[in-house]
Amino acid sequence: MFAEQILRLIAGLLVGVWVARYLGPTQFGVFSYALAFTALFSSIAKLGLDSIIVRDLVRDPSQRDIYMGTAFWLKVSGAIAMLAVITLITQLTSNDATTELYILIIASGAIFQSFEVVDFYFQSRALSKFVSICKLTQLLLSSLLKIYFILTGAGLFWFVVVSLVDQATLAVSLYIAYRCQKLGSFFRRFDMMTAKQLLKDSWPLILSGLVIMIYMRIDQIMIKEMLGEKEVGLYSAAVRLSEVWYFIPGIITNSLFPAIISAKKISEEVYYGRLQKLYTLMVWMAIGIALPMTFLSDWLVMLLYGETYREAGQVLMISIWTGLFVFLGCAWSKWMLVENKQGLATIGHVVGAILNIVFNFILIPNLGINGAAMATLLSYSMSALFVFTLYKPSKSYGLFMKSFYFKGILK
C-alpha cells in the first residue's frame, strides 16, 4: 500500500504539477472548483458505509455476500441521489454552462464508486495488496492520458473526462481482482434488514462526511465567489502539496483497524495501549512532515509550479500544519467507530465547518488566499480540542493529550 501511494505521490508531483503548469492558474482554478463542488456532496454517495462494512466483515465473515451486496446497492442509490442533488444545486449557482458540465461529468464517477465494497472486503481480510494493484492500474492509465492530452494541446474538457475514466478504471479493476479470488457474486444479495441496520449505524457518518467535505472544500468555493478563479488555482496548488501526505494516516489506520477491533476483545488494557501508540505515532509523524515543509514551501512551489504560482508558497506554509489534526483525526475516528460513538465525530465536524465558514468570511477579504489557509487550520484545531474537552470522561481524551509528549513514542 505504501509502494502504491509513493508511486501516486511521484505521479502527482510529476504529472499533476505538469497539468497545473499546462493549464495555468485560471483554468486550473476552474478544474479545482469543479472537483471541490462535487466533493461537497460525495458523502451522499458514500453513505458513511466504508469503515462500517469493514467492521462487520471482520466480525462476521460468513455474511460476506449479504453485507457486500447490500452495501453495493445502497451506494448505487446514494450515487443517483447525489447526482440529483448536484443537478438541482447547480441551477441555483452563478456558474456558466461549461462549469456546470464539468461538475456533472466529475460527479458521474460516483456510480462507479459502488465497487468500493470489494476494497472493503480486501481490507477486512488484510489483503490490501490487491487493491493497491488495482489503484496502480488506474494511476498508470490516468497518467498516460494526462500526458497525452498535454502533448497534444488538449483543452480542459479532456482533463475533466479523465476524472470520470479514473473511477471507471478502478471499478473494473476491483471487480476483476474480486473474481480472480473465485468468490461468489454479491450483486443479487440485498437484504432489507441489513440495509436498515447499516444505515442506522452510518447516518451520523453521512452527516459527518458531508460536514467534513464542507470544511475541507468550502474554502475553494468561497475563494471563487470572493476573489476569482485564478486565486482558486493558486490556493488549490498549495493545498494539493499539503494534502499529498494524507495517505499515510489512512494506510496505517486502515491496516491496523482489524487489530484494534481484536484488541478490544482481549482486554481494555491491550486496547487502549494500542490506541495510545497509534495516537502518538500520528502526532509525531505529522510534525516530522510539517517542520521541513514550512521552511521549504516557497522554494518547493517555485520549483514545481513556476513563477505564475509564486503566491501559493505562503499558503503551503500555513496549510501544511493542518495535517497534524488530520493525522490525529484518522486515528481518533477508528476509536469512535469501535466504540460506536459516530455522533461524537459529527459534533466536532459540525463545529469545525461552522468555524471554517465564519473564519473564511472574516479572513479572506483581509488576507486573501492566506486567510483561507488560516481559517482551515484554526477550524481543524479548535473543533478537535472542543470535542475532546466536551467528552473528557472518555479515556481516549487522556490518550489524546499524552500523544503530544515525545517520550510517549519511545515506549
Beta strands, then each sheet from edge to edge (+ up, - down):
end
